[in-house]
């Protein structure tokens, strides 16, 4: 009878030990999972309804050093505008090939882009045909266009000026599916669209702490944004600017998915099981 009772008690202790090990294992697995709420964006803060709200944070692009500007002068008499478009003509001749090739070859496109237009130097100047040195850094595209009209008025009548930044781009890195350089094809691109252009958020992207680094004339700015907060649409960083760097850090759960994190977790788990086994052995 005593032997049966002792065997029964040993069996219970063994079962309790197994249950404890399973509980620890299941708990560690659950802690390494990303919840559904963590995957959502724009799910916190004021409710977004159908009311129209004025957009107060529309982006305004300013010309910076290292920008490559496409300044195209068009006139009723094309020959009068041709001397001011020499950089465009030379670029098209040297670039060669068919510029209407839909997707085209990215390498050739980059070479052609580097040959045309006007590069803003470190002092904020460009060298423009006929006119010479022009200071444009720090000006918005609208203000720069007005300045070009003032400079061209003595030479032309019935003409128009168009200014574009050819190398408009941002960098998106970290927890996105296709990190790298993203080309901007228009002025108004939101942070969310920029992330989608980089392949979208991964499962392990920390949506509550997105870093945006922005260079302006006064220096460098840093901002931390929460993609889950609906008020992000009112942030001055909601619309990206050329040369922005966007970094999405991983959540803690990703540690368990890496090889280093797995072995570290395995070591901790093994140590915990050993400790539990010692405690059970001494309490018999």
C-alpha positions as CSV (number, residue, x, y, z in Angstrom):
1,X,0.0,0.0,0.0
2,X,2.8,2.4,0.9
3,X,4.7,1.5,-2.3
4,X,1.6,2.2,-4.4
5,X,1.1,5.6,-2.6
6,X,4.7,6.6,-3.1
7,X,4.5,5.6,-6.8
8,X,1.3,7.6,-7.2
9,X,2.9,10.7,-5.6
10,X,6.0,10.3,-7.8
11,X,3.7,10.1,-10.8
12,X,1.9,13.3,-9.8
13,X,5.2,15.1,-9.3
14,X,6.3,14.0,-12.7
15,X,3.0,15.1,-14.2
16,X,3.3,18.5,-12.5
17,X,6.8,18.9,-13.8
18,X,5.6,18.1,-17.4
19,X,2.8,20.5,-17.0
20,X,5.1,23.2,-15.8
21,X,7.5,22.6,-18.7
22,X,4.6,22.8,-21.2
23,X,3.3,26.0,-19.6
24,X,6.7,27.6,-19.8
25,X,7.1,26.5,-23.5
26,X,3.6,27.7,-24.5
27,X,4.2,31.0,-22.7
28,X,7.5,31.6,-24.5
29,X,5.9,30.8,-27.8
30,X,3.0,33.2,-27.1
31,X,5.3,36.0,-26.1
32,X,7.1,35.7,-29.5
33,X,4.0,36.2,-31.5
34,X,2.8,39.5,-33.0
35,X,-0.8,40.2,-32.1
36,X,-3.5,41.4,-34.5
37,X,-3.7,44.8,-32.8
38,X,0.1,45.3,-33.4
39,X,-0.4,44.9,-37.2
40,X,-3.0,47.6,-37.5
41,X,-2.4,51.3,-38.4
42,X,-4.6,54.4,-37.9
43,X,-6.6,52.6,-35.2
44,X,-6.0,55.0,-32.3
45,X,-7.1,58.5,-31.5
46,X,-10.0,60.5,-32.9
47,X,-12.5,58.7,-35.1
48,X,-12.1,59.5,-38.8
49,X,-15.5,60.3,-40.2
50,X,-16.9,61.7,-43.4
51,X,-16.4,65.4,-42.6
52,X,-14.1,67.3,-44.8
53,X,-11.1,68.8,-43.1
54,X,-8.7,71.4,-44.6
55,X,-5.2,70.1,-45.2
56,X,-2.8,72.4,-43.4
57,X,0.4,70.4,-43.9
58,X,0.6,70.2,-47.6
59,X,4.3,69.8,-48.6
60,X,6.3,72.6,-50.2
61,X,9.5,71.5,-51.9
62,X,12.6,73.6,-51.5
63,X,15.7,73.4,-53.7
64,X,18.8,72.0,-52.0
65,X,22.4,71.5,-52.9
66,X,23.0,68.4,-55.0
67,X,19.5,68.7,-56.6
68,X,19.5,68.3,-60.3
69,X,17.0,70.7,-61.9
70,X,15.3,70.4,-65.2
71,X,14.6,73.9,-66.2
72,X,12.7,74.0,-69.5
73,X,12.1,77.2,-71.4
74,X,9.3,77.2,-74.0
75,X,8.5,80.1,-76.3
76,X,6.0,80.9,-79.1
77,X,9.1,81.1,-81.3
78,X,11.0,77.9,-80.3
79,X,14.3,79.2,-81.8
80,X,14.4,82.1,-79.3
81,X,14.2,79.6,-76.4
82,X,16.7,77.2,-77.8
83,X,19.9,78.9,-76.3
84,X,18.4,78.5,-72.8
85,X,17.8,74.8,-73.3
86,X,21.3,73.8,-74.2
87,X,21.7,71.5,-71.2
88,X,18.6,69.6,-72.2
89,X,19.6,69.3,-75.9
90,X,23.1,68.1,-74.9
91,X,21.7,65.5,-72.5
92,X,19.3,64.1,-75.1
93,X,22.1,63.8,-77.7
94,X,24.5,62.2,-75.3
95,X,22.0,59.9,-73.6
96,X,20.9,58.4,-76.9
97,X,18.4,55.7,-77.2
98,X,14.6,55.8,-77.2
99,X,13.3,57.9,-74.3
100,X,9.7,56.6,-74.8
101,X,10.6,53.1,-73.8
102,X,7.9,52.6,-71.2
103,X,9.9,50.9,-68.4
104,X,13.2,51.4,-70.2
105,X,16.7,50.5,-68.9
106,X,17.2,52.0,-65.5
107,X,21.0,52.3,-66.0
108,X,20.6,54.2,-69.2
109,X,17.9,56.4,-67.6
110,X,20.3,57.3,-64.7
111,X,23.1,58.1,-67.1
112,X,20.8,60.3,-69.2
113,X,19.5,62.0,-66.1
114,X,23.0,62.8,-65.0
115,X,23.8,64.5,-68.3
116,X,20.9,66.8,-68.5
117,X,19.6,69.7,-66.3
118,X,21.5,71.9,-63.9
119,X,23.2,70.5,-60.8
120,X,22.9,72.8,-57.7
121,X,26.4,73.1,-56.3
122,X,27.4,73.2,-52.6
123,X,26.9,77.0,-52.6
124,X,23.3,76.7,-53.9
125,X,24.1,77.9,-57.4
126,X,23.5,76.6,-60.9
127,X,25.2,77.6,-64.2
128,X,22.5,78.5,-66.6
129,X,23.0,79.0,-70.4
130,X,23.3,82.7,-71.4
131,X,22.5,84.1,-67.9
132,X,25.3,82.4,-66.0
133,X,25.4,81.8,-62.2
134,X,22.0,81.8,-60.5
135,X,21.4,81.2,-56.7
136,X,18.4,78.9,-56.2
137,X,19.0,76.8,-53.1
138,X,16.5,77.5,-50.3
139,X,13.8,78.7,-52.8
140,X,10.6,76.8,-53.3
141,X,9.9,75.7,-56.9
142,X,7.3,78.4,-57.2
143,X,9.7,81.1,-56.0
144,X,12.5,79.8,-58.2
145,X,10.2,79.9,-61.2
146,X,9.4,83.5,-60.5
147,X,13.1,84.3,-60.3
148,X,13.7,82.7,-63.6
149,X,11.0,84.7,-65.2
150,X,12.6,87.9,-63.9
151,X,16.0,86.9,-65.3
152,X,14.6,85.8,-68.7
153,X,12.2,88.7,-69.3
154,X,15.0,90.9,-71.0
155,X,15.6,88.1,-73.5
156,X,12.2,86.5,-74.3
157,X,8.5,87.3,-74.9
158,X,5.5,85.0,-75.0
159,X,7.3,82.2,-73.1
160,X,6.9,79.9,-70.1
161,X,9.3,78.2,-67.6
162,X,8.9,74.8,-66.0
163,X,11.2,73.6,-63.2
164,X,11.4,70.0,-61.9
165,X,13.8,68.3,-59.6
166,X,15.0,65.2,-61.4
167,X,16.7,63.3,-58.5
168,X,13.7,63.5,-56.1
169,X,14.1,60.5,-53.8
170,X,13.9,59.2,-50.3
171,X,15.4,56.2,-48.5
172,X,13.2,53.7,-46.7
173,X,15.0,51.1,-44.5
174,X,14.4,48.6,-41.8
175,X,11.2,46.5,-41.4
176,X,9.8,46.9,-44.9
177,X,9.6,44.2,-47.6
178,X,11.6,46.0,-50.2
179,X,13.9,48.5,-48.5
180,X,16.0,51.0,-50.5
181,X,15.8,54.2,-52.5
182,X,12.3,55.3,-53.6
183,X,11.9,57.7,-56.5
184,X,9.3,60.5,-56.0
185,X,7.3,61.3,-59.1
186,X,5.1,64.0,-57.6
187,X,5.1,66.5,-54.7
188,X,2.4,65.1,-52.5
189,X,3.3,61.6,-51.3
190,X,2.4,60.6,-47.8
191,X,4.5,58.6,-45.4
192,X,2.1,55.6,-45.7
193,X,2.4,55.7,-49.5
194,X,6.2,55.9,-49.3
195,X,6.2,52.8,-47.1
196,X,3.9,51.0,-49.5
197,X,6.3,51.8,-52.4
198,X,9.0,50.1,-50.4
199,X,7.0,46.9,-50.3
200,X,4.9,47.7,-47.2
201,X,5.3,46.9,-43.6
202,X,6.6,43.5,-42.5
203,X,4.9,41.6,-39.7
204,X,7.6,42.6,-37.3
205,X,7.6,46.3,-38.1
206,X,7.2,48.6,-35.0
207,X,4.3,50.8,-36.2
208,X,4.4,53.0,-33.1
209,X,8.0,54.4,-33.5
210,X,8.9,55.3,-37.1
211,X,11.9,57.5,-37.4
212,X,12.0,60.2,-40.1
213,X,15.3,62.1,-40.7
214,X,14.9,65.3,-42.7
215,X,17.5,67.8,-43.9
216,X,16.5,71.4,-44.2
217,X,18.4,74.6,-44.8
218,X,18.8,75.1,-41.0
219,X,20.1,71.6,-40.4
220,X,18.9,68.1,-39.7
221,X,15.6,67.2,-38.1
222,X,14.5,64.0,-36.4
223,X,10.9,62.9,-35.8
224,X,9.3,59.9,-34.2
225,X,5.9,59.0,-35.6
226,X,3.2,56.6,-34.5
227,X,1.4,55.0,-37.5
228,X,-1.4,53.7,-35.3
229,X,-2.3,57.3,-34.2
230,X,-4.9,58.8,-36.6
231,X,-3.6,62.3,-35.8
232,X,-0.4,61.5,-37.8
233,X,-2.2,63.0,-40.8
234,X,-1.8,66.4,-39.2
235,X,2.0,66.0,-38.7
236,X,4.4,68.1,-40.8
237,X,6.2,64.8,-41.4
238,X,3.1,63.0,-42.8
239,X,4.1,64.1,-46.3
240,X,7.6,63.1,-47.3
241,X,10.2,65.5,-48.7
242,X,13.1,64.8,-51.0
243,X,16.1,63.2,-49.3
244,X,14.0,62.0,-46.3
245,X,15.3,58.9,-44.6
246,X,12.6,56.7,-43.1
247,X,13.5,53.9,-40.7
248,X,11.2,51.3,-39.3
249,X,12.6,49.4,-36.4
250,X,11.6,45.8,-35.5
251,X,9.4,44.9,-32.6
252,X,10.9,42.8,-29.8
253,X,9.2,39.6,-31.0
254,X,11.5,39.5,-34.0
255,X,14.4,38.6,-31.7
256,X,12.9,35.1,-31.5
257,X,12.8,34.7,-35.3
258,X,16.5,35.3,-35.8
259,X,19.1,32.6,-35.5
260,X,20.9,34.4,-32.7
261,X,17.6,35.1,-30.9
262,X,16.5,31.4,-31.3
263,X,19.7,30.1,-29.7
264,X,19.6,32.7,-26.9
265,X,15.9,31.8,-26.3
266,X,16.8,28.1,-26.3
267,X,19.6,28.6,-23.8
268,X,17.3,30.5,-21.5
269,X,14.6,27.9,-21.9
270,X,17.0,25.1,-21.1
271,X,18.4,26.9,-18.1
272,X,14.8,27.4,-16.8
273,X,13.9,23.8,-17.2
274,X,17.1,22.8,-15.4
275,X,16.2,25.1,-12.5
276,X,12.7,23.7,-12.3
277,X,14.0,20.1,-12.4
278,X,16.4,20.9,-9.5
279,X,13.6,22.5,-7.5
280,X,11.3,19.5,-8.0
281,X,14.1,17.1,-7.1
282,X,14.7,18.9,-3.7
283,X,11.0,19.0,-2.9
284,X,10.5,15.3,-3.2
